[in-house]
Amino acid sequence: MLLDGSIAQVDQVVFAGQELVWQRPAWDEPDAPRWFDLLYEDHDLLAVGKPAGLPTLPGANFLESTLLYLVQQHYPDAVPLHRLGRWTSGLVLWARTPLARRELLRQWSGRQVGKRYRALVSGSPDWEKREIETPIGPVAHPLLGTLHAATPHGKPARSEVTVLERRDGCCLCDVRISTGRPHQIRIHLAAAGHPLLGDPLYQSGGLPAPDSRALPGDPGYQLHSAELCFRHPTSRQPLLLECPPPPLLCPA
């Protein structure tokens, strides 16, 4: 660290008008995909498909290997309206004007945006369609202090699950959510006794294992944001956007 061009000392006092420079080491980011699919574009909106493994926003040593960075290289005016977990693939919606952002956030907070996900869950449910309304809120976690999970003291949450295809030891489902609590689909399917196949964190019942060292961003599960339905912020016409799921999440 340099103070007015000289190496700064630990106990050195800095005065107004002096220049303090920190020469940051080169950024070493973990490996991640560095691409996205363009799904929809107009003056107000942008919709892209995010691959699993690419973080939506900077954090945890990710900066340039993020969807935000990659999209804004081509669309500097685009602002994401929501985020997907690193290992969740699929549709992410962006606003390109302040008016579009305000209107779509109003629809989002008013639960006027339809959201459909595709998920691969463990086991074979004894039902074809089910509504899950387990509350979601913070619970204790040995590494993070707290994380979101199923708890009677949490906030209301609602998911509607439809079985599409039964496979050997697992099941392909569509999940429509009207709320957007953190990790809602992972928690709700686990609370229903059918955690996402390969989920390292949430076990049956919707809680992490008591001795679990897993974190929310650990890979293993299969979850895809497949559809968003809302009213266009300027034309006010209904708009349905879709993102094709990866092969593993397509019915045979």
Backbone hydrogen bonds in HBPLUS format (Angstrom, degrees):
<---DONOR---> <-ACCEPTOR-->    atom                        ^
c    i                          cat <-CA-CA->   ^        H-A-AA   ^      H-
h    n   atom  resd res      DA  || num        DHA   H-A  angle D-A-AA Bond
n    s   type  num  typ     dist DA aas  dist angle  dist       angle   num
A0008-ALA N   A0001-MET O   2.89 MM   7  5.80 173.7  1.90 149.4 150.8     1
A0002-LEU N   A0021-VAL O   2.83 MM  19  5.08 159.0  1.87 151.3 155.6     2
A0021-VAL N   A0002-LEU O   2.81 MM  19  5.08 166.0  1.83 153.6 158.4     3
A0003-LEU N   A0006-SER O   2.62 MM   3  5.27 159.5  1.66 162.2 162.9     4
A0006-SER N   A0003-LEU O   3.12 MM   3  5.27 169.3  2.14 113.0 115.0     5
A0004-ASP N   A0019-GLU O   2.82 MM  15  5.14 164.1  1.84 156.5 159.1     6
A0012-GLN N   A0009-GLN O   3.14 MM   3  5.11 165.2  2.16 109.0 112.0     7
A0018-GLN N   A0015-PHE O   3.15 MM   3  5.89 164.4  2.17 141.1 142.7     8
A0037-ASP N   A0049-GLY O   3.04 MM  12  4.72 162.3  2.08 132.9 138.5     9
A0049-GLY N   A0037-ASP O   2.70 MM  12  4.72 153.0  1.77 135.7 144.8    10
A0039-LEU N   A0047-ALA O   2.83 MM   8  5.30 159.9  1.87 149.9 150.9    11
A0040-TYR N   A0047-ALA O   3.18 MM   7  4.91 148.0  2.28 138.1 134.4    12
A0047-ALA N   A0040-TYR O   2.91 MM   7  4.91 159.1  1.96 140.7 138.3    13
A0042-ASP N   A0045-LEU O   3.08 MM   3  5.42 159.0  2.12 151.1 146.9    14
A0096-ARG N   A0044-ASP O   2.74 MM  52  4.94 151.6  1.82 147.4 141.9    15
A0046-LEU N   A0094-TRP O   3.07 MM  48  4.96 143.2  2.21 140.0 137.9    16
A0094-TRP N   A0046-LEU O   2.73 MM  48  4.96 152.4  1.81 164.8 165.2    17
A0048-VAL N   A0092-VAL O   3.07 MM  44  5.50 164.4  2.09 154.2 157.2    18
A0092-VAL N   A0048-VAL O   2.88 MM  44  5.50 154.0  1.95 159.6 166.7    19
A0050-LYS N   A0090-GLY O   2.74 MM  40  5.02 171.1  1.74 136.4 137.4    20
A0090-GLY N   A0050-LYS O   2.86 MM  40  5.02 153.0  1.93 145.3 145.6    21
A0054-LEU N   A0051-PRO O   3.38 MM   3  6.04 162.8  2.41 136.2 136.3    22
A0053-GLY N   A0086-ARG O   2.76 MM  33  5.16 153.6  1.83 135.3 140.6    23
A0067-LEU N   A0055-PRO O   2.80 MM  12  6.24 160.1  1.84 155.9 162.8    24
A0068-LEU N   A0056-THR O   3.00 MM  12  5.99 148.2  2.10 153.3 159.2    25
A0059-GLY N   A0062-PHE O   2.97 MM   3  5.17 154.2  2.04 136.3 143.4    26
A0062-PHE N   A0059-GLY O   2.93 MM   3  5.17 158.1  1.98 112.6 119.6    27
A0070-LEU N   A0066-THR O   3.11 MM   4  6.35 171.0  2.12 155.5 157.9    28
A0071-VAL N   A0067-LEU O   2.86 MM   4  5.91 171.5  1.87 158.4 161.0    29
A0072-GLN N   A0068-LEU O   3.06 MM   4  6.08 165.1  2.09 148.6 153.2    30
A0073-GLN N   A0070-LEU O   3.32 MM   3  5.40 148.9  2.43  98.2 107.0    31
A0074-HIS N   A0071-VAL O   2.99 MM   3  5.62 146.7  2.10 115.1 123.6    32
A0075-TYR N   A0071-VAL O   2.79 MM   4  5.89 153.6  1.86 147.9 156.2    33
A0078-ALA N   A0075-TYR O   3.05 MM   3  5.56 168.0  2.07 121.7 125.6    34
A0079-VAL N   A0095-ALA O   2.86 MM  16  5.28 150.7  1.95 148.5 158.3    35
A0095-ALA N   A0079-VAL O   2.88 MM  16  5.28 159.6  1.92 152.6 151.6    36
A0081-LEU N   A0093-LEU O   2.96 MM  12  5.87 169.7  1.97 158.5 155.1    37
A0088-THR N   A0085-GLY O   3.00 MM   3  5.19 165.6  2.02 114.4 118.5    38
A0089-SER N   A0223-LEU O   3.10 MM 134  6.53 153.2  2.17 157.7 153.3    39
A0225-SER N   A0089-SER O   2.75 MM 136  6.18 162.4  1.78 146.6 148.8    40
A0091-LEU N   A0225-SER O   2.95 MM 134  5.29 160.8  1.99 134.5 134.8    41
A0101-ARG N   A0097-THR O   3.02 MM   4  6.28 157.6  2.08 151.7 158.3    42
A0102-ARG N   A0098-PRO O   2.95 MM   4  6.17 164.8  1.98 152.7 156.0    43
A0103-GLU N   A0099-LEU O   3.00 MM   4  6.19 169.7  2.01 156.0 158.8    44
A0104-LEU N   A0100-ALA O   2.96 MM   4  6.00 163.1  1.99 148.0 153.0    45
A0105-LEU N   A0101-ARG O   2.96 MM   4  6.00 155.7  2.02 147.8 154.6    46
A0106-ARG N   A0102-ARG O   3.00 MM   4  6.17 143.0  2.14 139.7 149.9    47
A0107-GLN N   A0103-GLU O   3.04 MM   4  6.40 154.5  2.11 144.3 150.4    48
A0108-TRP N   A0104-LEU O   2.84 MM   4  6.04 153.5  1.91 143.2 151.4    49
A0109-SER N   A0105-LEU O   2.90 MM   4  6.04 170.9  1.91 148.2 150.2    50
A0110-GLY N   A0106-ARG O   2.98 MM   4  6.04 139.4  2.15 138.6 150.1    51
A0112-GLN N   A0107-GLN O   2.84 MM   5  4.94 172.7  1.85 157.0 154.9    52
A0111-ARG N   A0108-TRP O   3.07 MM   3  5.21 161.1  2.11 110.3 113.0    53
A0114-GLY N   A0229-CYS O   2.78 MM 115  4.76 157.3  1.83 147.3 149.6    54
A0229-CYS N   A0114-GLY O   2.94 MM 115  4.76 146.1  2.06 134.7 139.4    55
A0177-ILE N   A0115-LYS O   3.13 MM  62  5.73 150.5  2.22 147.0 156.1    56
A0116-ARG N   A0227-GLU O   3.07 MM 111  4.98 166.0  2.09 135.6 137.9    57
A0226-ALA N   A0116-ARG O   2.90 MM 110  5.67 138.2  2.08 140.6 153.4    58
A0227-GLU N   A0116-ARG O   3.10 MM 111  4.98 143.4  2.24 148.6 144.8    59
A0117-TYR N   A0175-VAL O   2.73 MM  58  5.02 161.5  1.76 145.7 152.3    60
A0175-VAL N   A0117-TYR O   2.84 MM  58  5.02 161.7  1.87 141.3 144.8    61
A0118-ARG N   A0224-HIS O   2.80 MM 106  5.09 155.4  1.86 147.3 155.7    62
A0224-HIS N   A0118-ARG O   2.89 MM 106  5.09 148.0  1.99 151.6 158.7    63
A0119-ALA N   A0173-CYS O   2.95 MM  54  5.33 165.0  1.97 151.6 155.1    64
A0173-CYS N   A0119-ALA O   2.89 MM  54  5.33 168.9  1.90 165.3 166.7    65
A0120-LEU N   A0222-GLN O   3.34 MM 102  5.70 154.6  2.40 151.7 150.7    66
A0197-LEU N   A0120-LEU O   2.86 MM  77  5.84 157.1  1.91 132.0 139.8    67
A0121-VAL N   A0171-CYS O   2.83 MM  50  5.24 165.8  1.85 160.4 159.2    68
A0171-CYS N   A0121-VAL O   2.85 MM  50  5.24 146.3  1.96 149.6 155.6    69
A0122-SER N   A0195-PRO O   2.86 MM  73  5.77 167.9  1.87 164.6 166.0    70
A0123-GLY N   A0169-GLY O   2.98 MM  46  5.03 152.3  2.06 130.9 122.9    71
A0163-VAL N   A0128-GLU O   2.83 MM  35  5.16 172.9  1.84 154.5 156.1    72
A0130-ARG N   A0161-VAL O   2.90 MM  31  5.30 154.5  1.96 149.4 156.8    73
A0161-VAL N   A0130-ARG O   2.80 MM  31  5.30 168.5  1.81 166.1 163.5    74
A0132-ILE N   A0159-SER O   2.77 MM  27  5.18 165.6  1.79 158.3 162.9    75
A0159-SER N   A0132-ILE O   2.89 MM  27  5.18 153.9  1.96 149.3 157.4    76
A0151-THR N   A0135-PRO O   3.16 MM  16  5.81 163.8  2.19 134.9 139.6    77
A0136-ILE N   A0155-LYS O   2.96 MM  19  5.33 156.4  2.01 148.0 149.1    78
A0155-LYS N   A0136-ILE O   2.79 MM  19  5.33 150.9  1.87 140.1 130.8    79
A0137-GLY N   A0149-ALA O   3.02 MM  12  5.72 161.3  2.05 163.3 165.1    80
A0149-ALA N   A0137-GLY O   2.92 MM  12  5.72 154.7  1.98 149.9 152.7    81
A0139-VAL N   A0147-LEU O   2.76 MM   8  5.57 151.3  1.84 152.6 158.6    82
A0147-LEU N   A0139-VAL O   2.92 MM   8  5.57 145.1  2.04 148.7 160.0    83
A0141-HIS N   A0145-GLY O   3.01 MM   4  4.92 150.4  2.10 110.6 111.3    84
A0145-GLY N   A0141-HIS O   2.97 MM   4  4.92 140.8  2.13 136.0 139.6    85
A0150-ALA N   A0206-GLY O   3.01 MM  56  5.03 175.1  2.01 140.6 141.6    86
A0154-GLY N   A0151-THR O   3.05 MM   3  5.35 164.3  2.08 118.5 119.5    87
A0160-GLU N   A0176-ARG O   2.79 MM  16  5.12 161.4  1.82 153.7 160.0    88
A0176-ARG N   A0160-GLU O   2.89 MM  16  5.12 165.2  1.92 149.0 151.1    89
A0162-THR N   A0174-ASP O   2.86 MM  12  5.22 162.0  1.89 157.3 161.9    90
A0174-ASP N   A0162-THR O   2.91 MM  12  5.22 158.4  1.95 151.8 157.5    91
A0164-LEU N   A0172-LEU O   2.76 MM   8  5.48 167.9  1.78 154.1 155.8    92
A0165-GLU N   A0172-LEU O   3.27 MM   7  5.06 156.2  2.33 135.7 136.4    93
A0172-LEU N   A0165-GLU O   2.77 MM   7  5.06 166.7  1.79 159.1 162.4    94
A0167-ARG N   A0170-CYS O   2.89 MM   3  5.20 159.2  1.93 146.5 148.5    95
A0184-GLN N   A0181-ARG O   3.08 MM   3  5.10 141.6  2.24 140.7 131.0    96
A0187-ILE N   A0183-HIS O   2.94 MM   4  6.09 164.5  1.96 162.3 167.3    97
A0188-HIS N   A0184-GLN O   2.79 MM   4  5.90 167.6  1.81 156.9 160.7    98
A0189-LEU N   A0185-ILE O   3.01 MM   4  6.03 171.2  2.02 152.1 154.7    99
A0190-ALA N   A0186-ARG O   3.20 MM   4  6.20 154.6  2.27 137.0 144.4   100
A0191-ALA N   A0187-ILE O   2.78 MM   4  5.97 152.4  1.85 148.0 156.8   101
A0192-ALA N   A0188-HIS O   2.97 MM   4  6.19 138.3  2.15 141.4 152.0   102
A0194-HIS N   A0189-LEU O   2.83 MM   5  5.25 152.4  1.91 161.4 152.6   103
A0193-GLY N   A0190-ALA O   2.95 MM   3  5.08 159.0  1.99 107.5 113.0   104
A0205-GLY N   A0190-ALA O   2.67 MM  15  5.42 167.5  1.68 129.9 127.3   105
A0199-ASP N   A0196-LEU O   2.97 MM   3  5.42 161.5  2.00 140.6 137.9   106
A0203-GLN N   A0207-LEU O   3.01 MM   4  5.82 172.2  2.02 144.7 145.6   107
A0206-GLY N   A0203-GLN O   2.93 MM   3  5.82 153.6  2.00 153.2 156.3   108
A0212-SER N   A0209-ALA O   2.93 MM   3  4.94 164.9  1.95 117.9 118.8   109
A0218-ASP N   A0215-LEU O   3.07 MM   3  5.53 168.9  2.08 122.6 123.7   110
A0243-CYS N   A0226-ALA O   2.89 MM  17  4.93 152.3  1.97 134.4 136.7   111
A0228-LEU N   A0241-LEU O   2.98 MM  13  5.32 155.9  2.04 147.3 153.1   112
A0241-LEU N   A0228-LEU O   2.88 MM  13  5.32 174.4  1.88 166.5 168.3   113
A0230-PHE N   A0239-LEU O   3.09 MM   9  5.51 158.1  2.14 149.9 155.7   114
A0239-LEU N   A0230-PHE O   2.70 MM   9  5.51 153.9  1.77 172.3 178.3   115
A0232-HIS N   A0237-GLN O   2.84 MM   5  5.42 171.9  1.85 148.6 148.3   116
A0236-ARG N   A0232-HIS O   2.94 MM   4  4.73 139.9  2.10 125.3 134.1   117
A0249-LEU N   A0246-PRO O   2.89 MM   3  5.58 149.5  1.99 124.1 132.9   118
A0250-CYS N   A0247-PRO O   3.10 MM   3  5.22 159.6  2.14 116.7 115.0   119
